[in-house]
Amino acid sequence: MTIWDTDYYSYERYERKVNRWRKCMQAHDERLAKAFDALMGSAAHGLTQDQAKAILAKMKAIQDVRVGIAEELEARN
């Protein structure tokens, strides 16, 4: 969308929505990073094999979401 496709007010509304979405996604990414760090800290303690597998699965899920967020933000820039 460019400013030439629509009136200026609609374009500014669109830009505000995109900026709100970007800030929300960045905040979500920061929360995921904190959760990832917390899992890394808990993984440093003695764990059973099952616990380690569960933590690694959660860490992979978090990493997949963070990569998706980064790709989405990059695509919108």
DAKA-V891024 format. One record per residue. N is the residue number from 1. NEAR is the number of other ideal C-beta (glycine too) atoms within 8 Angstrom. Layout:
# DAKA-V891024
n:N near:NEAR
n:N near:NEAR
This chain:
# DAKA-V891024
n:1 near:5
n:2 near:5
n:3 near:6
n:4 near:3
n:5 near:6
n:6 near:7
n:7 near:5
n:8 near:6
n:9 near:6
n:10 near:8
n:11 near:13
n:12 near:8
n:13 near:8
n:14 near:10
n:15 near:8
n:16 near:8
n:17 near:8
n:18 near:9
n:19 near:8
n:20 near:8
n:21 near:8
n:22 near:10
n:23 near:8
n:24 near:8
n:25 near:11
n:26 near:9
n:27 near:8
n:28 near:9
n:29 near:11
n:30 near:8
n:31 near:8
n:32 near:12
n:33 near:9
n:34 near:8
n:35 near:9
n:36 near:12
n:37 near:8
n:38 near:8
n:39 near:12
n:40 near:9
n:41 near:7
n:42 near:9
n:43 near:11
n:44 near:5
n:45 near:5
n:46 near:2
n:47 near:9
n:48 near:5
n:49 near:6
n:50 near:6
n:51 near:8
n:52 near:10
n:53 near:8
n:54 near:8
n:55 near:12
n:56 near:9
n:57 near:8
n:58 near:9
n:59 near:12
n:60 near:8
n:61 near:8
n:62 near:12
n:63 near:9
n:64 near:8
n:65 near:9
n:66 near:12
n:67 near:8
n:68 near:8
n:69 near:12
n:70 near:9
n:71 near:8
n:72 near:9
n:73 near:11
n:74 near:7
n:75 near:6
n:76 near:7
n:77 near:4
